[in-house]
Amino acid sequence: MLTDIALKRLKPKDKMYKVADRDGMYAAVSPTGQIAFRYDYRTNGRRETVTLGRYGNGGLTLAEARDRCLAARKMVAAGKSPAQEKQREKRRLSGTASFGDQGKRWLKEAKMAD
């Protein structure tokens, strides 16, 4: 299980590596030294990962990351994919439609030759 002291002592390596916490959450340490909290889960028979946030100045604390992990676990228990919900929310906030949505709109609005 991770602690703030253990997180501060993590050093970058040549490749990204993971340090497990609990309940499927882990800290991913990049070669640049950035630490991101991630959560691995299974939904619809496939493994997925959602990034909960970054650790450090301006980022999440370990307690906040665990709270987000708990919320993501509840979503998985309800049959939802936290990663897909996060993508939907990003698209909603940015106002851009997915490729599939754009394709449907084009098919609906396109004028076909006779």
C-alpha positions as CSV (number, residue, x, y, z in Angstrom):
1,M,0.0,0.0,0.0
2,L,1.3,3.4,-0.9
3,T,2.0,6.3,1.4
4,D,2.9,10.0,0.7
5,I,6.5,9.3,1.8
6,A,6.8,6.3,-0.5
7,L,5.4,8.3,-3.4
8,K,7.9,11.1,-2.9
9,R,10.8,8.6,-2.9
10,L,9.8,7.1,-6.3
11,K,12.5,7.7,-8.8
12,P,12.2,7.7,-12.6
13,K,13.5,4.7,-14.6
14,D,14.2,4.2,-18.3
15,K,10.7,2.9,-18.8
16,M,7.3,3.6,-17.2
17,Y,6.7,1.4,-14.2
18,K,3.8,0.7,-11.8
19,V,3.7,0.7,-8.0
20,A,0.5,-1.0,-6.6
21,D,-1.7,0.6,-4.0
22,R,-5.0,-1.3,-3.4
23,D,-8.3,-2.1,-5.0
24,G,-6.8,-2.0,-8.5
25,M,-5.3,1.4,-8.1
26,Y,-1.6,2.1,-8.8
27,A,0.9,4.8,-9.3
28,A,2.5,4.9,-12.8
29,V,5.9,6.5,-12.8
30,S,7.0,7.9,-16.1
31,P,10.7,8.3,-17.3
32,T,10.3,12.0,-16.7
33,G,9.4,11.4,-13.1
34,Q,5.7,12.3,-13.3
35,I,3.4,10.2,-11.2
36,A,-0.1,9.4,-12.3
37,F,-2.7,7.5,-10.4
38,R,-4.5,4.9,-12.5
39,Y,-7.2,2.3,-11.9
40,D,-7.4,-1.1,-13.7
41,Y,-10.8,-2.8,-13.9
42,R,-12.7,-5.3,-16.0
43,T,-16.0,-4.5,-17.8
44,N,-17.8,-6.5,-20.4
45,G,-15.1,-9.1,-20.3
46,R,-12.2,-6.7,-21.2
47,R,-9.6,-5.0,-19.1
48,E,-9.7,-1.2,-19.1
49,T,-7.7,1.5,-17.4
50,V,-8.7,5.0,-16.3
51,T,-6.3,7.7,-15.2
52,L,-7.5,9.3,-12.0
53,G,-5.1,12.2,-12.0
54,R,-1.5,13.3,-11.4
55,Y,0.3,13.4,-8.1
56,G,2.3,16.4,-6.9
57,N,2.0,20.2,-7.0
58,G,-1.4,21.2,-8.4
59,G,-2.4,17.5,-8.7
60,L,-4.1,15.0,-6.5
61,T,-3.2,13.9,-3.0
62,L,-3.1,10.2,-2.3
63,A,-6.4,10.5,-0.4
64,E,-8.1,12.3,-3.3
65,A,-6.9,9.6,-5.7
66,R,-8.3,6.9,-3.5
67,D,-11.7,8.7,-3.3
68,R,-11.7,8.9,-7.2
69,C,-10.8,5.2,-7.3
70,L,-13.8,4.4,-5.0
71,A,-16.1,6.4,-7.2
72,A,-14.8,4.5,-10.3
73,R,-15.3,1.2,-8.5
74,K,-18.9,2.1,-7.8
75,M,-19.3,2.9,-11.5
76,V,-17.9,-0.5,-12.5
77,A,-20.3,-2.2,-10.0
78,A,-23.2,-0.4,-11.7
79,G,-22.0,-1.7,-15.1
80,K,-20.5,1.5,-16.4
81,S,-17.0,2.1,-17.7
82,P,-15.2,5.0,-15.9
83,A,-12.9,5.5,-18.8
84,Q,-15.7,5.8,-21.3
85,E,-17.7,8.1,-19.0
86,K,-14.6,10.3,-18.7
87,Q,-14.2,10.5,-22.5
88,R,-17.9,11.4,-22.8
89,E,-17.6,14.1,-20.3
90,K,-14.5,15.5,-22.1
91,R,-16.4,15.6,-25.4
92,R,-19.4,17.2,-23.7
93,L,-17.2,19.9,-22.2
94,S,-15.3,20.6,-25.4
95,G,-18.4,20.5,-27.6
96,T,-16.9,18.0,-30.1
97,A,-18.7,14.9,-31.3
98,S,-17.2,11.5,-31.6
99,F,-16.1,10.2,-35.0
100,G,-19.2,8.0,-35.1
101,D,-21.5,10.9,-34.2
102,Q,-19.9,13.0,-37.0
103,G,-20.3,10.2,-39.5
104,K,-24.0,9.8,-38.6
105,R,-24.5,13.6,-39.0
106,W,-22.7,13.6,-42.4
107,L,-24.8,10.7,-43.7
108,K,-28.0,12.4,-42.6
109,E,-27.0,15.8,-44.1
110,A,-25.1,14.7,-47.2
111,K,-26.8,15.1,-50.6
112,M,-26.4,12.1,-52.7
113,A,-26.1,12.2,-56.5
114,D,-29.1,10.8,-58.4
